[in-house]
Amino acid sequence: MIKLKLFKKDFMLLVLGQIISIFGNQILRYALPLYLLNQAGSSVLFGTILASSFVPMLLLFPIGGVIADRVNKRNIMVILDFSTAILISLFYLLVGKIDIVPLMAITMIILYGIQGAYQPAVKASVPVLVESEYIMKANSVVDMISSLASMVGPVIGGFLFSVLGLTPILYASISCFFAAAVMEIFIHIPFKKKKTIGNIFTIGLSDIKESFGFMFMERPVLWKISLIFGSSNLLLISLIMIALPVLITQRLGFALDTANRLYGYSQGVAATGAVLGGLLAGVLSKKLKAKTSPLLLIGCALSIFLEGIALHTLRTSMAIYIVLLINSGLLLMLQTLFQIQMSTYMQLLTPKDLIGKVISCFMCIVIGTIPLGQFIYGFVFEHIGNFTYIPFYIAALIMIAISIFTRRIFYEIEYLIEQ
């Protein structure tokens, strides 16, 4: 009965479109920054461009949320997937003809900006397409499938990039975005057009003010958990996003082709952890409680701490790589489980007519810490020399402290949901 109610045609088309679109996105997110790192060899430049890429995403999250509540969500996804296919086609035509650094920066900024407008539409579609009692299961399916595409993308991207170079990856991603857009045309998402008063800027500002007002005034627990979630992104996720490519391709002594392939494997293992986290969220959806969330964050911190120990004590490159591999997978598994919990609680605590806008504001706060972390860690790894284990120790200890001192917030969530 659950399968019949959850796996309906429109929800399945949404999921399948996500598989294809995210696969194309992930091979790009793997290949483009790594291509730049190989060409420039600077972790500061690598971190700065990654951080800069997140800025338009953050700016477009609230706008994307406003649009998601006022425009048919299907049309948003279709238009943006077609736009991404066009963007990568233009990148392909220009690569090798102009300086790679500004070209890469502009492409990454637009790519992430499109994602900033795209994700609120996807997230806001879930509670519209499924009944409230199945929202956590639906979220776990969407996140698990996204993680599965993320798992396969870097592995295939790593192989293609190390053997054939950048061009096949560009071909594959263009095909993915085009196919996803065509598939999304056939999704039916219930939509009721709202009455508008004033011009688009007035409406947009009013909607953003309303959503932030709801988070800060009516449901302050939402901005509190968004800050906790954001802290884990700042301290832990940003760390592995910068540390893994820098350590594997520059510090562990592997040959460049081997390093690129090993980095692709590491991304695949990390995404496997995210898939397992999505599976666990689905299996444990009835048993997971908000008060257990700090334990998940402590587990994330301990996985980072173990990576620091490996860098500090182990002497062989492959041994360090294996520890980084295993613990990055563990980190992503626990982080995904935490993420699905938080997304579900936010959806349950938000009126349906505000979900798109509130999701976008929530994501803006949560993801806003990633570029800051990437910029800081890019600078740190450029100048830290052989003491690469220190950021891992510091990040883990701070995250453990945050998890312990914010426990009462999760008890408050538990109380609000049970009311």
Secondary structure as UniProt FT lines:
FT   HELIX           2..6
FT   HELIX           9..40
FT   HELIX           43..70
FT   HELIX           73..94
FT   TURN            96..97
FT   HELIX           100..129
FT   HELIX           132..134
FT   HELIX           135..164
FT   HELIX           167..184
FT   TURN            185..186
FT   HELIX           200..213
FT   HELIX           214..218
FT   HELIX           220..232
FT   HELIX           233..237
FT   HELIX           238..246
FT   HELIX           247..251
FT   HELIX           256..283
FT   TURN            284..287
FT   HELIX           290..292
FT   HELIX           293..313
FT   HELIX           317..348
FT   HELIX           352..354
FT   HELIX           355..383
FT   TURN            385..386
FT   TURN            388..389
FT   HELIX           390..405
FT   HELIX           407..418
//
